Amino acid sequence: MKGRADETVEECLEDWLRDWREGDITPGTLKRYQQRIRNMIVPTLGKVKIAELTRRDIRRAYQQLRKHY
């Protein structure tokens, strides 16, 4: 199992979604979160390690999203 330092953005978001599944969230909301993460965040930031994620990474991802959405 990976330590937190080796965790990627995608893995972190998968954990976050798992936590939501166990909490108070409607199935429709969960599905929308899953779709947005899969289509908008994972393609640009998914493989980046959380420990190495920078403001610049986020800014670039945001700029790409603005072009497409």
Secondary structure, 3 states (H helix, E strand, C coil): CCCHHHCEHHHHHHHHHHHHHCCCCCHHHHHHHHHHHHHHHHHHHCCCEHHHCCHHHHHHHHHHHHHHC
